Amino acid sequence: MFFDQATISVRAGDGGDGSISFRREKYVPFGGPDGGHGGRGGSVFLRVNDQLNTLMAFNRQRHFEAEKGQQGSGNRRRGRSGDDLYIDVPLGTVVRDVETGEIMGDLSVPGQVLLVAKGGRGGRGNEAFKTPTRQAPQVAEKGAPGEERRIELELKLIADVGLLGKPNAGKSTLLSRVSAARPKIADYPFTTLEPYLGVVEIDQRTFVMADIPGLIEGAHAGAGLGLQFLRHVERTRLLIHLLDGASLDPASDYLAINNEIALYSPELAEKPQIVALNKADLPDVDVMRDLLLEELGLDEMHVISAVTGEGVQGLLRIIADRLESLPIQEPTADLYVFRPHERGEDTSFTVTRVEEGLYRLSGQEIERLAAMTPWTVPEAVERFDRILAARGITRKLDEMGVELGDTVLIGDVELEWQ
């Protein structure tokens, strides 16, 4: 089975809590706070492994979690950071956030790494809260929660040449003849339900050929398995359009396939094509070629037989020559990819009235600060209150009509307004 789509859940590690500690050494009875910071939570990365060729592994495991950071300790000792988690994926994997639909990365280079969930920062120990007026702070931050998200993985085959054509045109037979690939072959439509890759060698030149499953009308809109199949030809440099010499109307087959490609992707329709008429072992195929050249307005059409091998070597030499003249598409993604918001934390916020007496305060920074506040410590609550005032959030809540005793939700934290 060729497994080319998967949805997985990833969770980065939470940061470790900061420590509340005071230096108590001999002859230093009032040494001040020395609580260390918590360690950073491990992040989750996707990493390209060019030894993989399917997403089958994610059919068995769909949940991944990185290690949490450790708590800080006295003597300003920082907690150990959690180990990052690397998940191997095949070359050609496109990564999409399920919730937002945002494409997070396009993994098209061996060894490429993509950050998909960032570990939570460690909480600060009480040494960080010492001020001239507060010599013995009894407050330390909790570790920030790690990011958690569901991501969709979609594999696009990377090949130099894509075999295109209606079902049963002979693409699988041709690939099995010219390479070591062994796709399933039989005399009925839709034999190939998964793409196959084969390495072809001709005159000491090699290239990768992909047998793309047969297309039908409506494939661009998802008919049959159209969308799953069409994505695999997007990255090929050259298309071999194979026509069935036994078809009742090969000209209509040719136009229908090209129409589906154009409707799916105009860029894909611009890729160069070599047209080959298969089944030269049947009578009158040469006559059919001449009629098709005139009807379709083509300058060239190669006649081959994937079964007997007639014309195949010549076709491979033409393919190799064309590939030498075509540029190799270089990926635009950096080898190490960060999502846009990694450039800095968003400090904006919004206040919405959920219902009478219930409000929700939302914002990346304020939700993180709420999650890192130890609410059982009065000093920490006072500090959070000062943060609300300094950010202008208190004034905004008053303008929205929040009254004493109302409930304010901040992420997973539920507060009673005082």
PEDA-V99926 format. One record per backbone hydrogen bond with DSSP energy under -0.5 kcal/mol. CO is the residue of the C=O (numbers start at 1). NH is the residue of the N-H. E is the energy in kcal/mol with one decimal. If there is no record, write none. Layout:
# PEDA-V99926
[[CO:NH:E] [CO:NH:E]]
This chain:
# PEDA-V99926
[[1:3:-0.7] [2:4:-0.8] [3:55:-2.9] [4:155:-2.6] [6:153:-3.7] [8:151:-2.7] [9:64:-2.4] [10:149:-2.3] [11:66:-2.5] [13:120:-2.6] [14:69:-3.1] [16:123:-3.0] [17:72:-2.5] [19:21:-0.7] [19:126:-2.6] [21:34:-2.3] [21:35:-0.8] [23:31:-1.4] [25:28:-2.4] [28:25:-1.1] [28:31:-0.8] [32:23:-3.1] [34:76:-3.5] [35:127:-1.0] [36:19:-2.3] [37:79:-2.6] [39:16:-3.2] [40:82:-3.3] [42:13:-2.8] [43:85:-3.1] [44:116:-2.4] [44:117:-1.5] [45:87:-2.8] [46:114:-2.7] [47:89:-2.5] [48:50:-0.5] [48:111:-0.9] [49:52:-1.9] [52:91:-0.6] [55:58:-1.6] [56:59:-2.2] [57:60:-1.2] [57:61:-1.5] [62:9:-3.2] [64:11:-1.9] [67:42:-3.0] [70:39:-2.9] [73:36:-2.2] [73:77:-0.8] [74:77:-1.1] [76:78:-0.6] [77:73:-2.6] [80:70:-3.0] [83:67:-1.3] [84:86:-0.5] [85:45:-3.1] [85:87:-0.5] [86:88:-0.5] [87:47:-2.8] [89:49:-2.9] [90:93:-0.9] [92:156:-2.9] [93:107:-2.8] [94:154:-2.2] [95:104:-2.1] [95:105:-1.4] [96:152:-3.3] [97:101:-2.5] [102:97:-2.9] [102:104:-0.7] [105:95:-2.8] [106:108:-1.2] [107:92:-2.7] [107:93:-1.0] [109:112:-2.3] [112:48:-2.5] [113:337:-1.8] [114:46:-2.8] [114:116:-0.5] [117:44:-2.9] [118:147:-2.4] [120:41:-3.2] [121:144:-2.6] [123:38:-3.2] [124:141:-2.3] [125:128:-1.7] [126:129:-1.3] [127:130:-1.0] [131:134:-0.8] [134:131:-2.0] [135:33:-0.6] [141:18:-3.1] [144:15:-3.0] [147:12:-3.2] [149:10:-2.7] [150:98:-2.3] [150:99:-0.5] [151:8:-2.6] [152:96:-2.3] [153:6:-2.2] [154:94:-3.3] [155:157:-0.5] [157:159:-0.6] [160:237:-1.4] [160:238:-1.7] [161:210:-2.8] [162:164:-0.6] [162:240:-2.9] [163:212:-1.2] [164:242:-3.3] [165:215:-1.0] [166:169:-1.4] [170:174:-2.2] [171:175:-2.6] [172:176:-2.3] [173:177:-1.4] [174:178:-2.0] [175:179:-1.4] [178:201:-0.5] [186:188:-1.4] [188:191:-0.7] [191:193:-0.8] [196:211:-2.8] [198:200:-0.6] [198:209:-3.2] [200:207:-2.0] [202:205:-1.5] [205:202:-3.0] [207:200:-3.2] [208:160:-1.0] [208:161:-2.4] [209:198:-2.5] [210:163:-3.2] [210:212:-0.9] [211:196:-1.2] [215:167:-0.6] [216:219:-1.7] [218:221:-1.1] [218:223:-2.5] [219:222:-2.0] [223:226:-2.3] [225:229:-1.9] [226:230:-3.2] [227:231:-1.5] [229:232:-1.4] [230:233:-1.5] [231:234:-0.7] [233:236:-0.8] [238:162:-2.3] [239:241:-0.7] [239:274:-2.4] [240:164:-3.3] [240:242:-0.9] [241:243:-0.6] [241:276:-2.6] [243:245:-0.7] [243:278:-2.9] [244:247:-1.7] [249:253:-1.7] [250:254:-2.4] [251:255:-2.2] [252:256:-2.5] [253:257:-2.3] [254:258:-2.1] [255:259:-2.1] [256:260:-2.1] [257:261:-2.1] [258:262:-2.3] [259:263:-2.3] [260:264:-1.8] [261:265:-2.8] [265:269:-1.8] [266:270:-0.8] [267:270:-0.6] [268:271:-1.4] [272:239:-2.5] [274:241:-2.3] [275:302:-2.3] [276:243:-3.1] [276:278:-0.7] [277:304:-2.5] [278:245:-0.7] [279:282:-1.8] [282:285:-0.9] [284:288:-2.0] [285:289:-2.3] [286:290:-1.8] [287:291:-2.0] [288:292:-2.5] [289:293:-2.7] [290:294:-1.6] [291:295:-2.6] [292:296:-3.0] [293:297:-1.0] [293:298:-1.2] [302:277:-3.5] [302:304:-0.5] [304:280:-1.7] [305:309:-2.5] [309:312:-1.6] [309:313:-0.6] [310:305:-2.2] [311:315:-1.8] [312:316:-2.4] [313:317:-2.0] [314:318:-1.9] [315:319:-2.4] [316:320:-2.6] [317:321:-2.3] [318:322:-2.4] [319:323:-2.5] [320:324:-1.6] [321:325:-0.8] [322:325:-0.8] [322:326:-0.7] [323:326:-0.9] [327:329:-0.5] [328:330:-0.5] [335:113:-2.5] [335:337:-0.5] [337:115:-1.7] [339:342:-2.2] [340:343:-1.8] [341:344:-1.3] [345:347:-0.5] [346:365:-1.6] [350:362:-2.8] [352:354:-0.7] [352:360:-2.8] [355:358:-2.4] [357:407:-2.8] [358:354:-1.8] [358:355:-1.6] [359:409:-3.1] [360:352:-2.4] [360:362:-0.6] [361:411:-0.5] [362:350:-2.4] [363:367:-2.3] [364:368:-1.6] [365:369:-2.5] [366:370:-2.0] [367:371:-2.0] [368:372:-1.6] [370:373:-0.9] [372:142:-3.4] [373:375:-1.0] [374:377:-1.9] [376:378:-0.6] [377:380:-0.6] [377:381:-1.9] [378:382:-2.5] [379:383:-2.2] [380:384:-2.2] [381:385:-2.1] [382:386:-1.9] [383:387:-1.9] [384:388:-2.3] [385:389:-1.8] [386:390:-2.6] [387:391:-2.2] [388:393:-1.9] [388:394:-1.4] [389:392:-1.1] [392:396:-1.5] [393:397:-2.6] [394:398:-2.1] [395:399:-2.2] [396:400:-1.8] [397:402:-2.3] [398:401:-1.2] [403:406:-2.2] [406:417:-3.4] [407:359:-2.6] [408:415:-2.7] [409:361:-3.2] [410:413:-2.3] [413:410:-2.9] [413:415:-0.5] [415:408:-2.8] [415:417:-0.6] [417:405:-2.9]]
